[in-house]
Structure formats: structure tokens, C-alpha cells
Amino acid sequence: MLTNQELLTGTYRAFNARDIDTVIDAMHVDVNWSNGREGGRLFGHQGVRDYWTRRWGQIDPRVEPVGFATDEQGHVLVEVHQVVRDLAGNVIKEGLVEHVYLIEDGLIRSAEIKEC
């Protein structure tokens, strides 16, 4: 079984490659995912798949983990350098964000986004 850091590093790599199947494979079937752009929550594989497939048709986000930690509740905290471009390549947003994951049985169970 992969470590949490290995799981998440591979998931970020797949996300940046737009390999949605590998991203989804890293998630629990009932994943609870933060919808950072529109607000609210996304639920399950199909909810996350539909959201990111739609968003990649509108923007070009890239995320690179720069640090990993674990909090006292067992959540994995990932500091991420994020660059979001429009489809013409212009930077819309760049900076650090924190992603907070709950990982159960080697799969992402939930994800939150926090501004640094």
C-alpha cells in the first residue's frame, strides 16, 4: 500500500496530466470533495469527474505539492503551489493554498481547500 504522501503525489501528477481516471481511482467511491470554484460539495466519483472535466474545458490549473504534514485528527495537510491559467495561457491566479485530506484505507475520503 502506498503512503499517504505517495498517494497524493501521484494524484497531483495525474491531475496535472489530465488523467482523470487515475485521479478518480485514488478516491473512495463516496468521496466528499470541496468545490473551490462554485462553492458547495461534490460527492462520489461521477460528481468529481463531471466537475473537473467541465473545469478543464474552461481553465488550465496546475498544482504542485511543496509540503506535507498531518494534523492531530489525522488529516493530511498539503501546501500546494497553484497556477491557474485561462485557455489562452494567461495567469488568472497564482499562489499557495492548503489542501486538507482525510484518507481511509488508502483512498481519499474527503478534501478541503484553504487559502494560505
N, C-alpha and C positions, 0 to 999 in steps of 0.2 A: 504494500500500500504506500502511496506517495505521502510525504509530509505535507502539512498544510501549505507551507511556502512553495513547495514544488507544484502542488495542485494549482495554486493561484498564479504562479509564474507562467505555467503552461497555458492557463486560461487567458491571461493577458496577451500572451503571444498569439494565441488563436484569434482573440478578439481583433488584434491589430492586423491580422492576415484575413479578416472577414470570414473565418472558418466557423460559421455559426453552429455546425453540427458538433464540433469539438467543444465549443463553449457550452452548449446545452448538455452534452454528455458529462460535464463537470458538476451539474446541478441535480439536486434532489427533484424527483418528479413533481413535488408540491412546493417548489421554490417560491419564496416570497421576496420579490425584488423591488427596490426603490426606483420609481420613475422620476429621475432627476430633472428632466426637462419639462414634463407636463404636470408633475405632482401626482400624488397617489401611489398606488402599489400595482405591481404586475404579479400575476400568480400562474404558476405552472410553466412547463416547457413551452407550450404554444404561446402563452402571453409574452414571455421574454423573446421568443423567436420572432413573433409578429412585430413587436416594438423595435428591436434592433434592425430587422430587415427594412422596416419603414424608415427609421432614422438614418441608416447608411445611404439611403436614396436622397437624403436632404443635407447631410453634413458628413465630414470626414474626421471623426475623433480618433486620437491615438493616446494610449495610456501606458506609461512605463512605471512600474513599481520602483521606488527608491528606498523604502524601508519597511520592515515588518516588525510587529510587536503583538503581544497577547495581553488583553486586559484581565482583571480579576474575575470576570464572569466567563472567561474562556473564549471571548470573541477575538478573531484575528483582525488586527488593525494594519492597514496597508496605506502608507503615504505614497501618493501617486502623482507623477508629473503628467499633466493633461494638456494636450494641444488639440483644440477643436478648430477645424478649417471649414469654410464653405466649399462647395464643389468646384469652385474656380481656384482653390488653393489659398485664399485669403484667411489669415488667422482671425477667428472670431473671439476666442478665449484661450488664455494660456495661464497656467499656474498649478499650484499644489492643491490637491483635495485628499481627503481621507476616506477610504472605503472600509466599512466595518462588516465583517463576515461572521456568520455562525456556520460552522462546518460540523456535520454529523455523518458518521460512518463513511468518511472520505468524500462527501459530496457537499456542495454549497447549499445550505438550507435557507439562508436569508442574506440579504445585502442591503446596506445603508450607505448613503453618500453624505459626507460632512465637509463643509468648506474649512480649510486650514487658516 
